[in-house]
Amino acid sequence: TGGAILGDRIRMQQHALDEGVFIKSLATRGHLGGLSRSTIDIVNVMDAMGKDVILIETVGVGQDEVEIVKVAHTNLVLVVPGLGDDIQAIKAGILEIADIFVINKADRDGADKTKREIETMVSMGIFKEGEWKPPVLSAVAATDKGTAELLEAVDRHQEYIYLEGNLSRYRREKARVELVEILKTRLIEKAVSDLDAHGLLDPLLADMAKKRKDPYSISEKVVNHSFAFHFLNGGKAGKGKRR
């Protein structure tokens, strides 16, 4: 594919030079879930600008990297045969997030076997009547083979979302993820700032360094104490040091 050097511009040179395409690369910076913290914000900006197609490429998916399902309307899981990470990754939880499976590089040896295995796992899923069942498609991106079928599947899934009234659920879930991410960031910043302001941060770090306390018990105590202190004081910040 040419790799992902220079923000994927190398493997997407044709698109990068297209005036109708905007590409923005984002570093995860340690954020779990397979996405950057800024992904939702940028999707919101693109949506507000009236962009009808927004593609999000994650760093890859594993058991804990499925945040994309809470952001995108249609989720594609691309599997390449012969890399050893296809079926194991799917067994770890990817089956639950995929709206469409795509076996890319389907001209490789083992592609048919991989497709059959995924189709078997999909068939073992429990689907209600009328519920979307993920199709398993084959494609060869380098030659554009299977692209038309993939676009048709995406269109069918979009129709399913709108016809079944699922769009409001998708939007609520996206709003929930957005709020929770902001709250997590702000609460962490607030907790660290309060500990530092009251002269508690350095002593706690010293206790951890000397193995007198562990980070889990400290975190639990800080969270419980912070909320209790907040509510007992009517939501106002206290003065002086806390015990």
ROTI-180160 format. One record per atom (N, C-alpha, C): x negated, y negated, z. Coordinates in steps of 0.1 Angstrom, whole numbers, padded with zeros to 4 digits, always signed. Example, Ala and Ser with C-alpha at 12.3 -4.5 7.8 and 13.67 -1.06 7.14 Angstrom:
BEGIN
-0132+0057+0078/-0123+0045+0078/-0132+0033+0078/-0128+0022+0071/-0137+0011+0071/-0129+0000+0079/
***
This chain:
BEGIN
-0008+0012+0000/+0000+0000+0000/-0009-0013+0000/-0021-0011+0003/-0030-0023+0003/-0032-0028+0017/-0025-0022+0027/-0027-0026+0041/-0018-0038+0044/-0020-0043+0057/-0012-0054+0062/-0021-0066+0065/-0033-0067+0059/-0042-0078+0061/-0036-0091+0057/-0039-0102+0064/-0034-0115+0061/-0018-0115+0061/-0013-0110+0071/+0002-0110+0072/+0010-0104+0061/+0005-0093+0056/+0012-0085+0046/+0012-0092+0032/+0004-0103+0031/+0004-0109+0018/-0003-0101+0007/-0012-0092+0012/-0019-0084+0002/-0010-0074-0005/-0002-0067+0003/+0007-0057-0003/+0020-0063-0008/+0022-0075-0006/+0034-0082-0011/+0031-0094-0019/+0020-0094-0027/+0016-0106-0034/+0026-0111-0043/+0033-0102-0050/+0043-0106-0060/+0055-0114-0053/+0059-0109-0041/+0070-0116-0034/+0065-0128-0027/+0052-0128-0023/+0047-0140-0016/+0046-0152-0025/+0045-0150-0038/+0044-0161-0048/+0057-0164-0053/+0068-0157-0049/+0081-0160-0054/+0087-0171-0046/+0091-0182-0052/+0097-0194-0045/+0110-0190-0038/+0116-0180-0042/+0129-0176-0036/+0127-0166-0024/+0114-0164-0020/+0111-0155-0009/+0103-0162+0001/+0106-0161+0014/+0098-0166+0025/+0094-0155+0034/+0081-0154+0036/+0075-0143+0044/+0069-0149+0057/+0073-0145+0068/+0067-0150+0081/+0062-0138+0089/+0049-0138+0091/+0043-0127+0099/+0043-0131+0114/+0046-0121+0123/+0047-0124+0137/+0039-0113+0145/+0030-0118+0154/+0023-0108+0162/+0032-0104+0174/+0032-0092+0178/+0040-0087+0189/+0035-0093+0202/+0022-0095+0203/+0015-0100+0215/+0019-0092+0228/+0019-0079+0226/+0021-0070+0237/+0036-0068+0240/+0045-0075+0233/+0059-0073+0236/+0063-0059+0231/+0070-0052+0240/+0075-0038+0236/+0088-0039+0228/+0091-0028+0222/+0103-0028+0214/+0102-0028+0199/+0089-0030+0195/+0087-0030+0181/+0088-0043+0174/+0093-0054+0181/+0095-0067+0176/+0087-0078+0183/+0085-0089+0177/+0079-0101+0184/+0090-0108+0192/+0086-0115+0202/+0096-0123+0210/+0103-0133+0201/+0096-0138+0191/+0102-0148+0182/+0111-0143+0171/+0112-0130+0170/+0120-0125+0159/+0134-0130+0158/+0141-0129+0170/+0155-0133+0170/+0157-0148+0167/+0147-0156+0172/+0148-0171+0169/+0147-0173+0154/+0137-0166+0148/+0135-0168+0133/+0147-0163+0125/+0153-0152+0129/+0165-0147+0122/+0176-0157+0123/+0178-0163+0135/+0188-0173+0137/+0186-0185+0128/+0173-0189+0126/+0170-0201+0118/+0173-0197+0103/+0169-0185+0099/+0172-0181+0085/+0187-0180+0082/+0194-0175+0092/+0209-0173+0091/+0215-0187+0090/+0210-0197+0098/+0216-0210+0098/+0213-0217+0085/+0202-0213+0078/+0199-0219+0065/+0207-0213+0054/+0215-0203+0057/+0223-0197+0047/+0217-0186+0039/+0206-0180+0044/+0199-0169+0037/+0208-0157+0038/+0212-0151+0027/+0221-0140+0027/+0214-0126+0030/+0201-0126+0027/+0194-0113+0029/+0181-0116+0038/+0181-0110+0050/+0169-0112+0059/+0164-0098+0062/+0152-0095+0058/+0145-0082+0060/+0136-0084+0072/+0137-0074+0081/+0128-0074+0093/+0120-0061+0093/+0107-0062+0092/+0098-0050+0092/+0092-0049+0106/+0094-0038+0113/+0089-0036+0126/+0075-0031+0126/+0068-0030+0137/+0055-0024+0137/+0055-0009+0136/+0067-0004+0136/+0069+0011+0136/+0077+0015+0147/+0083+0026+0147/+0092+0030+0158/+0088+0043+0165/+0089+0042+0178/+0087+0054+0186/+0098+0054+0196/+0096+0061+0207/+0106+0063+0217/+0111+0050+0223/+0101+0040+0224/+0104+0028+0231/+0104+0016+0222/+0104+0018+0209/+0103+0007+0199/+0116+0007+0190/+0127+0006+0197/+0140+0006+0189/+0148-0006+0191/+0141-0017+0195/+0148-0030+0197/+0155-0035+0184/+0150-0031+0173/+0155-0036+0160/+0170-0033+0159/+0175-0022+0165/+0189-0018+0163/+0198-0029+0169/+0193-0037+0179/+0201-0047+0185/+0200-0061+0178/+0192-0061+0167/+0190-0074+0160/+0195-0073+0146/+0193-0062+0139/+0196-0061+0125/+0210-0054+0123/+0217-0057+0113/+0230-0051+0110/+0229-0037+0104/+0219-0035+0096/+0217-0022+0089/+0202-0018+0092/+0200-0007+0098/+0187-0003+0101/+0182+0009+0092/+0171+0007+0086/+0165+0018+0077/+0153+0024+0085/+0153+0037+0085/+0141+0044+0090/+0134+0050+0079/+0122+0046+0076/+0114+0051+0065/+0104+0062+0070/+0104+0073+0064/+0096+0084+0068/+0087+0088+0056/+0074+0090+0059/+0065+0095+0048/+0061+0109+0051/+0063+0118+0042/+0060+0132+0045/+0045+0134+0047/+0041+0144+0055/+0027+0148+0057/+0019+0140+0066/+0025+0130+0073/+0017+0122+0083/+0018+0127+0097/+0027+0137+0099/+0028+0143+0112/+0036+0135+0123/+0041+0123+0119/+0048+0115+0129/+0063+0114+0125/+0067+0121+0115/+0081+0119+0110/+0091+0125+0120/+0091+0138+0120/+0101+0146+0128/+0100+0143+0143/+0087+0143+0148/+0085+0141+0162/+0091+0128+0166/+0088+0117+0158/+0093+0104+0162/+0109+0104+0162/+0114+0111+0152/+0129+0111+0151/+0135+0118+0163/+0128+0129+0167/+0133+0137+0179/+0132+0129+0192/+0123+0119+0192/+0121+0111+0204/+0132+0100+0205/+0141+0099+0196/+0152+0089+0197/+0155+0081+0185/+0148+0082+0174/+0150+0074+0163/+0163+0078+0156/+0168+0090+0157/+0180+0094+0151/+0192+0085+0155/+0192+0081+0167/+0203+0073+0172/+0203+0059+0166/+0192+0054+0161/+0192+0040+0156/+0194+0039+0141/+0191+0050+0134/+0191+0049+0119/+0205+0048+0113/+0207+0039+0104/+0219+0038+0096/+0216+0045+0083/+0204+0045+0078/+0200+0051+0066/+0185+0056+0068/+0183+0069+0064/+0170+0074+0064/+0165+0074+0049/+0152+0070+0048/+0146+0070+0035/+0133+0078+0035/+0131+0088+0027/+0119+0096+0026/+0111+0088+0015/+0101+0080+0019/+0093+0073+0009/+0082+0082+0004/+0076+0079-0007/+0065+0087-0013/+0071+0101-0015/+0083+0102-0020/+0090+0115-0022/+0083+0124-0032/+0073+0119-0039/+0066+0127-0049/+0055+0135-0043/+0053+0133-0030/+0043+0141-0023/+0047+0155-0019/+0038+0163-0017/+0041+0177-0012/+0047+0176+0002/+0057+0184+0004/+0064+0184+0017/+0076+0175+0018/+0078+0166+0008/+0089+0157+0009/+0103+0163+0010/+0105+0174+0002/+0117+0181+0002/+0120+0188+0016/+0109+0193+0022/+0110+0199+0035/+0114+0189+0046/+0107+0177+0045/+0110+0167+0055/+0125+0162+0053/+0129+0161+0041/+0143+0156+0039/+0153+0167+0045/+0150+0179+0042/+0159+0190+0047/+0160+0189+0063/+0148+0187+0069/+0148+0187+0084/+0156+0176+0089/+0155+0164+0083/+0162+0152+0088/+0177+0154+0085/+0180+0160+0074/+0195+0162+0071/+0200+0172+0081/+0193+0182+0085/+0197+0192+0095/+0200+0185+0108/+0191+0176+0112/+0193+0169+0125/+0205+0159+0124/+0207+0153+0113/+0218+0144+0112/+0231+0152+0112/+0231+0164+0106/+0243+0172+0106/+0247+0177+0120/+0237+0178+0129/+0239+0182+0143/+0244+0171+0152/+0245+0159+0146/+0250+0148+0154/+0265+0149+0155/+0271+0142+0165/+0285+0142+0167/+0290+0129+0162/+0298+0129+0151/+0304+0117+0145/+0319+0118+0146/+0325+0107+0150/+0340+0106+0150/+0345+0104+0136/+0358+0107+0134/+0364+0106+0121/+0363+0091+0117/+0357+0089+0105/+0356+0075+0100/+0343+0068+0104/+0336+0075+0113/+0323+0069+0118/+0312+0070+0107/+0303+0060+0106/+0292+0061+0097/+0283+0072+0100/+0280+0080+0089/+0270+0091+0090/+0258+0087+0082/+0246+0086+0088/+0234+0082+0080/+0231+0091+0069/+0230+0085+0057/+0226+0093+0045/+0211+0095+0045/+0206+0105+0039/+0191+0107+0038/+0187+0106+0023/+0180+0096+0020/+0176+0093+0006/+0162+0096+0003/+0158+0097-0009/+0144+0099-0013/+0141+0087-0022/+0128+0083-0021/+0123+0072-0029/+0108+0072-0031/+0104+0065-0042/+0090+0063-0045/+0088+0048-0047/+0085+0041-0037/+0085+0026-0038/+0075+0021-0049/+0064+0028-0051/+0054+0024-0061/+0060+0024-0075/+0069+0032-0078/+0075+0033-0091/+0090+0028-0092/+0095+0023-0080/+0108+0018-0079/+0119+0029-0080/+0114+0042-0079/+0124+0053-0079/+0132+0053-0066/+0145+0054-0068/+0154+0055-0056/+0158+0042-0050/+0153+0031-0056/+0156+0018-0051/+0171+0014-0053/+0176+0017-0064/+0190+0015-0067/+0199+0022-0058/+0196+0035-0055/+0205+0043-0046/+0204+0037-0032/+0192+0032-0028/+0190+0027-0015/+0199+0014-0013/+0199+0005-0023/+0206-0007-0023/+0221-0004-0022/+0226+0006-0029/+0240+0010-0029/+0243+0015-0014/+0234+0023-0008/+0237+0027+0006/+0238+0016+0015/+0229+0006+0014/+0229-0006+0022/+0243-0014+0020/+0247-0015+0008/+0260-0022+0005/+0271-0014+0011/+0271-0001+0011/+0282+0007+0017/+0282+0005+0032/+0270+0004+0038/+0270+0002+0052/+0275-0011+0056/+0271-0022+0048/+0276-0035+0051/+0292-0036+0050/+0297-0029+0040/+0312-0028+0039/+0318-0021+0051/+0311-0011+0056/+0316-0003+0067/+0317-0012+0079/+0306-0021+0081/+0306-0030+0093/+0318-0040+0092/+0320-0045+0081/+0330-0055+0079/+0344-0049+0080/+0346-0038+0073/+0359-0032+0072/+0364-0026+0086/+0354-0021+0093/+0358-0015+0106/+0357-0025+0118/+0355-0037+0115/+0355-0047+0125/+0343-0046+0135/+0332-0040+0130/+0320-0038+0139/+0311-0050+0139/+0314-0060+0131/+0304-0071+0130/+0304-0079+0143/+0316-0080+0150/+0317-0088+0162/+0309-0080+0173/+0309-0067+0173/+0301-0059+0182/+0286-0061+0180/+0282-0061+0167/+0268-0064+0164/+0264-0077+0169/+0272-0087+0167/+0268-0101+0171/+0268-0102+0186/+0277-0096+0193/+0277-0096+0208/+0264-0090+0213/+0260-0078+0207/+0248-0071+0212/+0236-0080+0209/+0236-0087+0198/+0224-0095+0194/+0224-0107+0204/+0235-0113+0208/+0236-0124+0217/+0231-0119+0231/+0234-0107+0234/+0230-0101+0247/+0215-0100+0248/+0209-0094+0237/+0195-0092+0236/+0188-0106+0237/+0193-0116+0230/+0187-0129+0230/+0187-0135+0244/+0198-0134+0251/+0199-0140+0264/+0190-0132+0274/+0190-0119+0273/+0182-0111+0283/+0167-0114+0281/+0163-0116+0268/+0149-0118+0266/+0145-0132+0271/+0153-0142+0270/+0150-0155+0275/+0150-0155+0290/+0160-0148+0296/+0160-0147+0311/+0148-0140+0316/+0144-0129+0310/+0132-0122+0315/+0120-0131+0315/+0118-0139+0304/+0106-0148+0303/+0107-0159+0313/+0119-0165+0314/+0120-0176+0324/+0119-0172+0338/+0125-0160+0341/+0125-0155+0355/+0110-0152+0359/+0103-0146+0350/+0089-0142+0353/+0081-0155+0355/+0083-0165+0347/+0076-0177+0348/+0079-0184+0361/+0092-0184+0365/+0097-0190+0377/+0091-0183+0389/+0091-0169+0389/+0086-0162+0401/+0072-0164+0403/+0064-0164+0392/+0049-0167+0394/+0047-0181+0399/+0054-0190+0393/+0052-0204+0397/+0056-0206+0412/+0067-0200+0416/+0071-0202+0430/+0061-0195+0440/+0056-0184+0436/+0046-0177+0445/+0033-0186+0446/+0029-0191+0435/+0017-0200+0434/+0019-0212+0442/+0031-0218+0441/+0034-0231+0448/+0035-0229+0463/+0039-0218+0467/+0040-0215+0482/+0027-0208+0487/+0017-0207+0479/+0004-0201+0484/+0005-0187+0487/+0014-0180+0480/+0015-0165+0482/+0009-0157+0471/+0006-0162+0459/+0001-0155+0448/-0013-0149+0451/-0022-0157+0455/-0036-0152+0457/-0037-0142+0468/-0030-0144+0479/-0030-0133+0490/-0024-0120+0484/-0014-0120+0476/-0008-0108+0471/-0018-0101+0461/-0024-0109+0453/-0034-0104+0444/-0046-0097+0452/-0050-0104+0463/-0061-0099+0471/-0057-0085+0477/-0044-0084+0482/-0039-0072+0488/-0039-0061+0477/-0036-0064+0465/-0036-0054+0454/-0050-0050+0451/-0059-0059+0451/-0073-0056+0447/-0079-0047+0458/-0075-0049+0471/-0081-0041+0482/-0072-0028+0484/-0063-0026+0475/-0054-0014+0476/-0045-0013+0489/-0043-0025+0494/-0034-0025+0506/-0019-0025+0502/-0017-0030+0490/-0003-0030+0485/-0003-0027+0470/+0008-0021+0465/+0009-0018+0451/+0018-0028+0444/+0016-0029+0431/+0024-0039+0424/+0039-0037+0423/+0043-0024+0425/+0057-0021+0424/+0064-0026+0436/+0059-0023+0448/+0065-0028+0461/+0065-0043+0462/+0054-0049+0457/+0053-0064+0457/+0064-0070+0448/+0065-0064+0436/+0075-0069+0427/+0089-0068+0432/+0092-0057+0438/+0105-0055+0444/+0108-0064+0455/+0098-0067+0464/+0100-0076+0475/+0102-0090+0470/+0094-0094+0460/+0095-0107+0454/+0109-0110+0448/+0113-0100+0440/+0126-0102+0434/+0137-0103+0444/+0138-0093+0453/+0148-0093+0464/+0148-0106+0472/+0136-0110+0476/+0134-0122+0484/+0138-0135+0477/+0134-0135+0464/+0137-0147+0456/+0152-0149+0454/+0159-0138+0451/+0174-0140+0449/+0181-0143+0462/+0177-0136+0473/+0183-0138+0486/+0181-0152+0491/+0168-0157+0489/+0165-0171+0493/+0173-0181+0485/+0174-0178+0472/+0181-0187+0463/+0196-0188+0467/+0203-0177+0470/+0217-0178+0473/+0219-0183+0487/+0210-0180+0497/+0212-0185+0510/+0210-0200+0511/+0203-0205+0502/+0201-0220+0502/+0209-0227+0491/+0220-0221+0487/+0229-0227+0478/+0223-0230+0464/+0213-0222+0460/+0207-0224+0447/+0197-0235+0447/+0193-0241+0459/+0183-0251+0459/+0170-0245+0463/+0159-0251+0457/+0146-0246+0460/+0142-0250+0475/+0136-0241+0482/+0132-0243+0495/+0119-0251+0496/+0116-0255+0508/+0103-0262+0511/+0095-0253+0520/+0082-0255+0519/+0073-0248+0528/+0070-0234+0524/+0062-0227+0531/+0059-0213+0527/+0070-0204+0532/+0071-0193+0524/+0080-0182+0527/+0073-0171+0533/+0079-0163+0541/+0072-0152+0547/+0072-0141+0537/
***
